[in-house]
Amino acid sequence: MAKKYDKTNTWNLFKVDDENRKSDSYPNYSGWLNVDGTEYKITGWLREGRNSGKKFIGGNIEIKEDEAPKQSQVKDDTEIPF
């Protein structure tokens, strides 16, 4: 039987092929991040430092839609008795 890999606290970032980028605002890289069992979508853009001219990747992290808390899971603070 195949050994199951534990993805907790790991990440992957994949290069988006130029022909798959819809525009310059589309990320150069995309992937996922797992922090303590919660999955996040990560995206990255190639950037260049203003002063140094060195290239780097800057990006965004957002929780995956299926990982976001449902409305019923969010506490209603209006019911707190104090």
C-alpha positions in Angstrom: 0.0 0.0 0.0 1.3 3.5 -0.8 2.5 5.6 2.0 0.4 8.8 2.5 2.3 12.0 2.5 1.6 14.6 5.3 1.2 18.0 3.7 0.9 19.9 7.0 3.2 23.0 7.2 4.4 22.7 3.6 4.0 24.7 0.4 4.4 24.4 -3.4 4.8 27.2 -5.9 4.6 26.4 -9.6 5.6 28.6 -12.6 2.7 29.7 -14.8 3.7 29.3 -18.4 3.7 32.6 -20.3 1.2 31.3 -22.8 -1.2 30.6 -19.9 -0.9 34.0 -18.4 -4.0 36.0 -19.5 -2.4 39.4 -18.9 0.5 41.1 -17.2 -1.6 41.3 -14.0 -1.9 37.5 -14.0 0.6 35.9 -11.5 3.9 34.4 -12.7 3.6 31.7 -10.0 0.8 29.9 -8.2 0.5 27.2 -5.7 -0.7 26.2 -2.2 0.4 26.6 1.4 -0.6 24.4 4.3 -0.3 25.9 7.8 -1.4 23.6 10.7 -3.8 21.7 8.4 -5.4 24.8 6.8 -4.9 25.2 3.1 -4.2 28.6 1.4 -3.8 29.6 -2.2 -0.6 31.5 -2.9 0.2 33.6 -6.0 3.4 35.4 -6.9 4.6 38.0 -9.4 8.2 38.6 -10.6 9.2 42.1 -9.4 12.3 44.2 -9.4 13.6 46.3 -6.5 13.4 50.0 -7.1 16.7 50.8 -5.6 18.7 47.6 -5.9 17.3 46.4 -9.3 17.4 42.8 -7.9 14.6 40.5 -8.9 12.3 38.9 -6.3 8.9 37.3 -6.0 6.1 39.2 -4.2 2.7 37.8 -3.8 -0.6 37.1 -2.1 -1.9 34.5 0.3 -5.7 33.7 0.7 -7.5 31.0 2.4 -9.0 28.4 0.0 -12.7 28.8 -0.4 -13.5 25.3 0.9 -11.3 26.1 4.0 -13.0 29.4 4.9 -15.3 29.2 8.0 -18.9 28.9 7.2 -21.3 31.5 8.4 -22.7 29.1 11.0 -19.2 28.5 12.4 -18.7 32.2 13.0 -19.7 33.3 16.5 -22.3 36.0 16.9 -20.7 38.4 19.4 -24.1 40.2 19.9 -25.2 37.4 22.3 -22.3 37.8 24.8 -23.8 38.7 28.2 -21.6 41.5 29.6 
